[in-house]
Amino acid sequence: MRKSLTSFKYARNWSITCRRVRSLQSRCTNNPWHGKATIVHHLHYRRSLLRRILGMFLLHFPVASVSGYEIPGWDCVGVCSRCHENYYGRSSSRTSVHYHQVWVQKGGLNNHQTWIKATSLRIKFCFLALTRI
């Protein structure tokens, strides 16, 4: 059977990354008034070119998996289930991080937030983590 081009797997240490995200900042990054974050959301799946090159020197060759070297607050953030509303990679809710105007759906490891939304989420994450709101 032929493997789907959109399938990929999370790195073995994904649960550790999720715990780190929640310990640094436990509220919904997209809308802190929603309360506690229940899902850790990737802003992008594929490692940047620089990280892929550095990873090769560390013998972590690029494969069809999420990197495993995510930086909490930069590569992934915590959001509530309402803000992570997702139906096959899309959402009709404007508040969702999967809303079609802020989430680029190209399939598999090519899915990512738009630059402006990713920057907004990174700033919010840092602000909330520093102020511990």
VOTORPA-267115 format. One record per atom (N, C-alpha, C): atom name; x negated, y, z; residue number from 1. Coordinates in Angstrom, 1 decimal, always signed. Each point is the difference from the previous one (the first is absolute). Example, Ala and Ser with C-alpha at 12.3 -4.5 7.8 and 13.67 -1.06 7.14 Angstrom:
R N -13.2 -5.7 +7.8 1
R CA +0.9 +1.2 +0.0 1
R C -0.9 +1.2 +0.0 1
R N +0.4 +1.1 -0.7 2
R CA -0.9 +1.1 +0.0 2
R C +0.8 +1.1 +0.8 2
// end
This chain:
R N -0.8 -1.2 +0.0 1
R CA +0.8 +1.2 +0.0 1
R C -0.9 +1.2 +0.0 1
R N +0.4 +1.0 -0.8 2
R CA -0.8 +1.2 -0.1 2
R C +0.2 +1.0 +1.2 2
R N -1.0 +0.5 +0.5 3
R CA +0.1 +0.9 +1.1 3
R C +0.5 +1.4 -0.4 3
R N +0.9 +0.6 +0.8 4
R CA +0.5 +1.3 -0.3 4
R C -1.1 +1.1 +0.1 4
R N +0.1 +0.9 -0.9 5
R CA -1.0 +1.1 +0.0 5
R C +0.3 +1.0 +1.2 5
R N +1.2 +0.0 +0.5 6
R CA +0.3 +0.9 +1.1 6
R C -0.2 -0.6 +1.3 6
R N -0.4 -1.3 +0.1 7
R CA -0.2 -0.6 +1.3 7
R C -1.4 +0.3 +0.6 7
R N +0.0 +0.2 +1.2 8
R CA -1.3 +0.1 +0.7 8
R C +0.2 -0.4 +1.4 8
R N -1.1 -0.1 +0.8 9
R CA +0.2 -0.3 +1.4 9
R C -0.8 +1.0 +0.9 9
R N +0.5 +0.1 +1.2 10
R CA -0.6 +0.9 +1.0 10
R C -1.2 -0.7 +0.5 10
R N -1.0 +0.8 +0.4 11
R CA -1.2 -0.5 +0.6 11
R C +0.3 -0.7 +1.3 11
R N -0.9 -0.9 +0.4 12
R CA +0.2 -0.8 +1.3 12
R C +0.1 +0.9 +1.2 12
R N -0.6 +1.2 +0.0 13
R CA +0.0 +0.8 +1.2 13
R C +1.1 +1.1 +0.0 13
R N +1.0 -0.2 -0.9 14
R CA +1.1 +1.0 -0.1 14
R C +0.7 +0.2 +1.3 14
R N +0.2 -1.0 +0.8 15
R CA +0.7 +0.2 +1.3 15
R C -0.9 +0.8 +1.0 15
R N -1.3 -0.1 -0.1 16
R CA -0.9 +0.8 +0.8 16
R C +0.1 +1.5 -0.4 16
R N +0.0 +0.2 -1.3 17
R CA +0.2 +1.4 -0.6 17
R C +1.3 +0.6 +0.5 17
R N +1.1 -0.8 +0.0 18
R CA +1.3 +0.5 +0.4 18
R C -0.1 +0.4 +1.5 18
R N -0.6 -0.8 +0.8 19
R CA -0.1 +0.4 +1.4 19
R C -0.8 +1.3 +0.2 19
R N -1.1 +0.1 -0.8 20
R CA -0.8 +1.3 +0.1 20
R C +0.8 +1.2 -0.4 20
R N +0.8 -0.1 -1.0 21
R CA +0.9 +1.1 -0.5 21
R C +0.9 +0.4 +1.1 21
R N +0.7 -1.0 +0.6 22
R CA +1.0 +0.2 +1.0 22
R C -0.6 +0.6 +1.3 22
R N -1.2 -0.5 +0.3 23
R CA -0.7 +0.5 +1.3 23
R C -0.5 +1.5 -0.2 23
R N -0.4 +0.4 -1.2 24
R CA -0.4 +1.3 -0.2 24
R C +1.2 +1.0 -0.1 24
R N +1.1 -0.5 -0.6 25
R CA +1.2 +0.9 -0.1 25
R C +1.2 -0.9 -0.2 25
R N +0.8 +0.0 +1.0 26
R CA +1.1 -1.0 +0.1 26
R C +1.3 +0.5 -0.6 26
R N +0.1 +1.3 -0.3 27
R CA +1.3 +0.6 -0.5 27
R C +0.0 -0.1 -1.6 27
R N +1.2 +0.1 -0.5 28
R CA +0.2 +0.0 -1.5 28
R C -0.7 +1.2 -0.5 28
R N -1.0 -0.2 -0.9 29
R CA -0.8 +1.0 -0.6 29
R C +0.8 +0.9 -0.9 29
R N +0.9 -0.6 -0.8 30
R CA +0.8 +0.7 -0.9 30
R C +0.9 +1.0 +0.6 30
R N +0.7 -0.4 +1.1 31
R CA +0.9 +0.8 +0.8 31
R C -0.1 -0.4 +1.5 31
R N -0.8 +0.7 +0.8 32
R CA -0.2 -0.4 +1.4 32
R C +1.3 +0.0 +0.8 32
R N +1.0 +0.8 -0.5 33
R CA +1.3 +0.0 +0.8 33
R C +0.7 -1.3 -0.1 33
R N -0.4 -0.9 -1.0 34
R CA +0.7 -1.3 -0.1 34
R C -0.5 -1.0 +1.1 34
R N -1.0 +0.4 +0.7 35
R CA -0.5 -0.9 +1.1 35
R C -1.2 -0.9 -0.4 35
R N +0.0 -1.2 +0.6 36
R CA -1.1 -0.9 -0.1 36
R C -0.2 -0.5 -1.4 36
R N -1.2 -0.2 -0.5 37
R CA -0.4 -0.6 -1.2 37
R C +0.2 -1.5 +0.1 37
R N +0.7 -0.6 -1.0 38
R CA +0.1 -1.5 +0.1 38
R C -0.7 -0.7 -1.2 38
R N -0.4 +0.8 -1.0 39
R CA -0.7 -0.5 -1.1 39
R C -1.2 +0.8 -0.3 39
R N -1.1 -0.7 -0.4 40
R CA -1.2 +0.7 -0.5 40
R C +0.0 +0.0 -1.5 40
R N +0.0 +1.1 -0.6 41
R CA +0.2 +0.2 -1.4 41
R C -1.4 +0.4 -0.7 41
R N -0.3 -0.6 -1.0 42
R CA -1.2 +0.3 -0.8 42
R C +0.3 +1.2 -0.9 42
R N -0.9 +1.0 +0.0 43
R CA +0.1 +1.1 -0.8 43
R C -0.5 -0.3 -1.4 43
R N -0.9 -1.0 -0.1 44
R CA -0.5 -0.6 -1.2 44
R C -0.5 -1.4 +0.3 44
R N +0.0 -0.9 -0.9 45
R CA -0.4 -1.3 +0.2 45
R C -1.5 -0.2 -0.4 45
R N -0.3 +0.4 -1.2 46
R CA -1.3 -0.2 -0.6 46
R C -1.1 +0.8 +0.7 46
R N -1.1 -0.6 +0.3 47
R CA -1.1 +0.8 +0.5 47
R C -0.6 +0.9 -1.0 47
R N -0.5 +1.1 +0.4 48
R CA -0.5 +1.0 -0.9 48
R C -1.3 -0.6 -0.6 48
R N -0.4 +0.6 -1.1 49
R CA -1.2 -0.5 -0.7 49
R C -1.2 +0.0 +0.9 49
R N -0.2 +1.1 +0.8 50
R CA -1.1 +0.1 +0.9 50
R C +0.0 -1.2 +1.0 50
R N +1.2 -0.3 +0.6 51
R CA +0.1 -1.1 +0.9 51
R C -0.2 -1.3 -0.6 51
R N +0.4 -0.2 -1.3 52
R CA -0.2 -1.2 -0.7 52
R C -1.5 -0.3 -0.2 52
R N -0.7 +1.1 -0.4 53
R CA -1.5 -0.1 -0.2 53
R C -0.7 -0.3 +1.3 53
R N +0.4 +0.7 +1.1 54
R CA -0.6 -0.3 +1.3 54
R C +0.3 -1.4 +0.5 54
R N +1.3 -0.4 -0.3 55
R CA +0.4 -1.3 +0.4 55
R C -0.8 -1.1 -0.7 55
R N -0.4 +0.2 -1.2 56
R CA -0.8 -1.0 -0.7 56
R C -1.4 -0.2 +0.7 56
R N -0.6 +1.2 +0.5 57
R CA -1.2 -0.1 +0.7 57
R C +0.1 -0.8 +1.3 57
R N +1.2 +0.1 +0.6 58
R CA +0.3 -0.8 +1.2 58
R C +0.6 -1.3 -0.3 58
R N -0.1 -0.5 -1.2 59
R CA +0.5 -1.3 -0.5 59
R C +1.5 -0.1 +0.2 59
R N +0.8 +1.1 -0.2 60
R CA +1.4 -0.1 +0.1 60
R C +0.5 +0.4 -1.4 60
R N +0.0 -1.0 -0.9 61
R CA +0.3 +0.2 -1.4 61
R C +1.5 +0.3 -0.2 61
R N +0.3 +0.9 -1.0 62
R CA +1.4 +0.4 -0.2 62
R C +0.7 -1.3 -0.5 62
R N +1.1 -0.3 +0.6 63
R CA +0.9 -1.0 -0.4 63
R C +1.5 +0.5 +0.1 63
R N +0.9 -0.8 -0.4 64
R CA +1.4 +0.4 +0.0 64
R C +0.6 +0.0 +1.4 64
R N -0.6 +0.8 +0.9 65
R CA +0.6 +0.0 +1.3 65
R C -0.2 +1.5 +0.5 65
R N +0.8 +0.3 +1.0 66
R CA -0.2 +1.3 +0.6 66
R C -1.3 +0.0 +0.8 66
R N -0.7 +1.1 +0.0 67
R CA -1.4 +0.0 +0.3 67
R C -0.4 -0.6 +1.4 67
R N +0.7 +0.2 +1.0 68
R CA -0.4 -0.5 +1.3 68
R C -0.9 +1.1 +0.8 68
R N -0.3 +1.0 -0.7 69
R CA -0.8 +1.1 +0.6 69
R C +0.7 +1.3 +0.1 69
R N +1.4 -0.1 +0.2 70
R CA +0.8 +1.2 +0.0 70
R C -0.4 +0.9 +1.2 70
R N +0.0 +1.3 -0.2 71
R CA -0.3 +0.9 +1.1 71
R C +1.4 +0.6 +0.5 71
R N +0.4 -0.3 +1.2 72
R CA +1.2 +0.5 +0.5 72
R C +0.1 +1.5 -0.1 72
R N +1.2 +0.5 -0.5 73
R CA +0.2 +1.4 -0.2 73
R C -0.5 +0.5 -1.4 73
R N -0.9 -0.8 -0.7 74
R CA -0.4 +0.4 -1.3 74
R C +0.5 -0.9 -1.0 74
R N -0.1 -1.3 +0.2 75
R CA +0.5 -1.0 -1.0 75
R C +1.4 -0.5 +0.4 75
R N +0.3 +0.0 +1.2 76
R CA +1.4 -0.5 +0.4 76
R C +0.4 +0.8 +1.3 76
R N +1.3 +0.2 +0.1 77
R CA +0.7 +0.7 +1.1 77
R C +1.2 -0.8 +0.5 77
R N +0.4 +0.3 +1.2 78
R CA +1.2 -0.6 +0.6 78
R C +1.2 +0.8 -0.4 78
R N +1.1 -0.7 -0.4 79
R CA +1.2 +0.6 -0.2 79
R C +1.2 -0.8 +0.5 79
R N +1.1 +0.6 +0.2 80
R CA +1.2 -0.8 +0.5 80
R C +0.6 -0.7 -1.2 80
R N +0.9 -0.9 +0.3 81
R CA +0.7 -0.8 -1.0 81
R C +0.8 +0.9 -0.9 81
R N +0.6 +1.1 +0.5 82
R CA +0.8 +0.9 -0.8 82
R C -0.8 +0.7 -1.0 82
R N -1.3 +0.4 +0.4 83
R CA -0.9 +0.7 -1.0 83
R C -0.7 -1.0 -0.9 83
R N +0.1 -1.3 +0.3 84
R CA -0.6 -0.9 -0.9 84
R C +1.0 -0.8 -0.9 84
R N +1.2 +0.6 -0.1 85
R CA +1.1 -0.7 -0.8 85
R C -0.6 -0.3 -1.3 85
R N +0.2 -1.3 -0.4 86
R CA -0.7 -0.5 -1.2 86
R C +0.9 -1.0 -0.7 86
R N +0.2 +0.1 -1.2 87
R CA +0.8 -1.0 -0.8 87
R C -0.8 -0.2 -1.3 87
R N -0.8 -1.1 +0.0 88
R CA -0.9 -0.3 -1.1 88
R C -1.0 +1.1 -0.3 88
R N -0.5 +0.6 +1.1 89
R CA -1.0 +1.0 -0.2 89
R C +0.5 +1.4 -0.2 89
R N +1.3 +0.1 +0.0 90
R CA +0.7 +1.3 -0.3 90
R C +1.0 +0.3 +1.1 90
R N +0.4 +1.3 +0.2 91
R CA +1.0 +0.4 +0.9 91
R C +0.8 +1.2 -0.6 91
R N +1.3 +0.0 +0.3 92
R CA +0.7 +1.2 -0.5 92
R C +0.1 +1.0 +1.1 92
R N -0.5 -0.3 +1.2 93
R CA +0.0 +1.0 +1.1 93
R C -1.2 +0.9 -0.1 93
R N +0.3 +1.3 +0.0 94
R CA -1.0 +1.0 -0.1 94
R C -1.0 +0.0 +1.2 94
R N +0.4 -0.5 +1.1 95
R CA -0.8 +0.0 +1.2 95
R C -1.0 -1.2 +0.0 95
R N +0.2 -1.0 -0.9 96
R CA -0.8 -1.2 +0.0 96
R C -1.4 +0.3 -0.7 96
R N -1.0 -0.7 +0.5 97
R CA -1.3 +0.1 -0.6 97
R C +0.0 -0.8 -1.3 97
R N +1.1 -0.7 -0.3 98
R CA +0.1 -0.7 -1.3 98
R C +0.9 +0.7 -1.0 98
R N +0.4 +1.2 +0.3 99
R CA +0.8 +0.8 -0.9 99
R C -0.8 +0.2 -1.3 99
R N +0.7 -0.1 -1.1 100
R CA -0.7 -0.1 -1.3 100
R C -0.8 +1.3 -0.3 100
R N +0.3 +1.1 +0.6 101
R CA -0.8 +1.2 -0.3 101
R C -1.3 +0.1 +0.9 101
R N -0.1 -0.9 +1.0 102
R CA -1.2 +0.0 +0.8 102
R C -0.8 -1.3 +0.0 102
R N +0.6 -1.0 -0.6 103
R CA -0.6 -1.3 -0.1 103
R C -0.2 -0.4 -1.4 103
R N -1.2 -0.3 -0.5 104
R CA -0.3 -0.4 -1.3 104
R C +0.0 -1.5 -0.1 104
R N +0.9 -0.6 -0.7 105
R CA +0.2 -1.4 -0.1 105
R C -0.5 -0.5 -1.3 105
R N -1.3 -0.5 +0.0 106
R CA -0.6 -0.6 -1.2 106
R C -0.1 -1.5 +0.0 106
R N +0.2 -0.6 +1.2 107
R CA -0.1 -1.4 +0.2 107
R C -1.3 -0.4 +0.7 107
R N +0.2 -1.0 +0.9 108
R CA -1.1 -0.5 +0.7 108
R C -0.9 +1.0 +0.8 108
R N -1.3 -0.1 -0.3 109
R CA -0.9 +0.9 +0.7 109
R C +0.0 +1.4 -0.5 109
R N +0.7 +0.3 -1.1 110
R CA +0.0 +1.3 -0.5 110
R C +1.1 +0.9 +0.6 110
R N +0.8 -0.5 +0.9 111
R CA +1.0 +0.8 +0.6 111
R C -0.6 +1.0 +1.0 111
R N +0.5 +1.2 +0.1 112
R CA -0.6 +1.0 +0.9 112
R C +0.9 +1.2 +0.2 112
R N -0.3 +0.8 +1.1 113
R CA +0.7 +1.2 +0.2 113
R C -0.5 +1.1 -0.9 113
R N +0.8 +1.0 -0.3 114
R CA -0.5 +1.1 -0.8 114
R C -1.1 +0.7 +0.9 114
R N -0.9 +0.7 -0.6 115
R CA -1.0 +0.7 +0.7 115
R C +0.5 +1.0 +1.1 115
R N +1.1 +0.7 -0.4 116
R CA +0.5 +1.0 +0.9 116
R C +0.7 -0.7 +1.2 116
R N +0.7 -1.0 -0.2 117
R CA +0.7 -0.8 +1.1 117
R C -1.1 -0.6 +0.9 117
R N -1.0 -0.6 -0.6 118
R CA -1.0 -0.7 +0.8 118
R C -0.7 +1.0 +0.9 118
R N -0.3 +1.2 -0.6 119
R CA -0.7 +1.0 +0.8 119
R C +0.9 +0.5 +1.1 119
R N +1.2 +0.2 -0.2 120
R CA +1.0 +0.4 +1.0 120
R C +0.0 -1.0 +1.1 120
R N +0.1 -1.3 -0.3 121
R CA +0.1 -1.1 +1.0 121
R C -1.3 +0.0 +0.8 121
R N -1.2 +0.2 -0.7 122
R CA -1.3 -0.1 +0.7 122
R C -0.1 +1.2 +1.0 122
R N +0.5 +1.2 -0.4 123
R CA -0.1 +1.1 +0.9 123
R C +1.0 -0.2 +1.2 123
R N +1.2 -0.5 -0.2 124
R CA +0.9 -0.2 +1.0 124
R C -0.5 -1.1 +1.0 124
R N -0.6 -1.0 -0.5 125
R CA -0.6 -1.1 +0.8 125
R C -1.1 +0.6 +0.9 125
R N -0.9 +0.8 -0.5 126
R CA -1.0 +0.6 +0.8 126
R C +0.5 +0.9 +1.0 126
R N +1.0 +0.9 -0.3 127
R CA +0.6 +0.9 +0.9 127
R C +0.6 -0.8 +1.2 127
R N +0.8 -1.0 -0.4 128
R CA +0.7 -0.7 +1.0 128
R C -1.0 -0.8 +0.9 128
R N -1.0 -0.6 -0.6 129
R CA -1.0 -0.7 +0.8 129
R C -0.8 +0.9 +1.0 129
R N -0.3 +1.2 -0.5 130
R CA -0.7 +0.9 +0.8 130
R C +0.8 +0.6 +1.2 130
R N +1.3 +0.3 -0.3 131
R CA +0.8 +0.6 +1.0 131
R C +0.8 -1.0 +0.8 131
R N +0.0 -1.3 -0.4 132
R CA +0.7 -1.1 +0.7 132
R C +1.4 +0.4 +0.3 132
R N +0.7 +0.5 -1.0 133
R CA +1.4 +0.4 +0.1 133
R C +0.8 -1.3 +0.0 133
// end
